[in-house]
Amino acid sequence: MKSIMRLALLIFFFFLVYICVNGQPRRQSFSLAERVQQLTDMASKKSVLRFNGNKFRDYLKASPRNYSVIIMFTAMAAQRQCQVCRHASDEFTIVANSYRYSQSYSNKLFFGVVDFDEGSDVFQMLRLNTAPVFMHFPPKGKPKAADTMDIQRVGFAAETLAKWIAERTDIQIRVFRPPNYSGTFGLVVLFGIVAVFLYVRRNNLEFLYNKTMWGMGALFFCLAMTSGQMWNHIRGPPFLHKSNTGQIAYIHGSSQGQFVFETYIVMFLSILYFIIVRNY
Ligand SMILES: *[C@@H]1O[C@H](CO)[C@@H](O)[C@H](O)[C@H]1NC(C)=O
């Protein structure tokens, strides 16, 4: 009896070991056709797919692949204090939506996002310590250096993103920005105010011949243009740059770019110069 008990115990023990080794639910891996189908289904609901660590491994580490994915690595949670991330996300969504409703839409290219708070393991795996980062995952192999967009140099305006994607994937995306009427509205209001002002002062329009007023206007226009406000308006550079070590750069390191703060410094110095020259 005792030996039978011992045998039963032994069998039970092996049974436990077997469960521990094999019992954990295996992560099922999908075939290429299944993965493409799943990505297509997800993309039909949302133009930007959300990837956490597991999904990232399922769709971007799995091979073979026959699709490209453009991933934005970001940190949108408020406590991460990434101000540019929201702006970058807006531009990225514009590109993804433009692609989704364009003629070139196919299952060759998908757009996705990995948020630090959902996929910090992915950030670790790729040794990323900043956000936002735009990366292209090619159909074959790992991303190369050029598959990470150099946003320090070129910014991340939707048009720039589309151009970079065209270089990496040969898929041309025409960017459609949802029209922004606030600018037009502001202009109409401004014209209205000026018109009302001129009407009220219609009997006394002497001030229109005031040289100082026109001079100040022209000077301000020159200052705005020479300090690069138009470039800011078109390229949308960051206000300033905070490096991973916490150092803040107010002035762009290359002659190909600028920060908004930098243009304010230039404007301030120009005004200082004019004041000094005038007082001579
Ligand atoms: C990728 O492969 C899957 C499965 O063979 C296929 O359904 C899909 O059309 C392919 N995609 C492209 C872009 O060729």
The ligand as an SDF file (V2000), in Angstrom:
LIG
                    3D

 14 14  0  0  0  0  0  0  0  0999 V2000
    0.8390   39.9810  -48.0320 C   0  0  0  0  0  0  0  0  0  0  0  0
    0.5880   38.6180  -47.9110 O   0  0  0  0  0  0  0  0  0  0  0  0
   -0.7630   38.2890  -47.6480 C   0  0  0  0  0  0  0  0  0  0  0  0
   -0.8440   36.7860  -47.4650 C   0  0  0  0  0  0  0  0  0  0  0  0
   -0.1900   36.1090  -48.4670 O   0  0  0  0  0  0  0  0  0  0  0  0
   -1.6660   38.7800  -48.7750 C   0  0  0  0  0  0  0  0  0  0  0  0
   -3.0090   38.5050  -48.4780 O   0  0  0  0  0  0  0  0  0  0  0  0
   -1.4500   40.2710  -48.9650 C   0  0  0  0  0  0  0  0  0  0  0  0
   -2.1760   40.7250  -50.0830 O   0  0  0  0  0  0  0  0  0  0  0  0
    0.0240   40.5710  -49.1580 C   0  0  0  0  0  0  0  0  0  0  0  0
    0.2020   41.9950  -49.1960 N   0  0  0  0  0  0  0  0  0  0  0  0
    0.8250   42.6310  -50.1960 C   0  0  0  0  0  0  0  0  0  0  0  0
    0.9380   44.0950  -50.0940 C   0  0  0  0  0  0  0  0  0  0  0  0
    1.2790   42.0390  -51.1500 O   0  0  0  0  0  0  0  0  0  0  0  0
  1  2  1  0
  1 10  1  0
  2  3  1  0
  3  4  1  0
  3  6  1  0
  4  5  1  0
  6  7  1  0
  6  8  1  0
  8  9  1  0
  8 10  1  0
 10 11  1  0
 11 12  1  0
 12 13  1  0
 12 14  2  0
M  END
$$$$
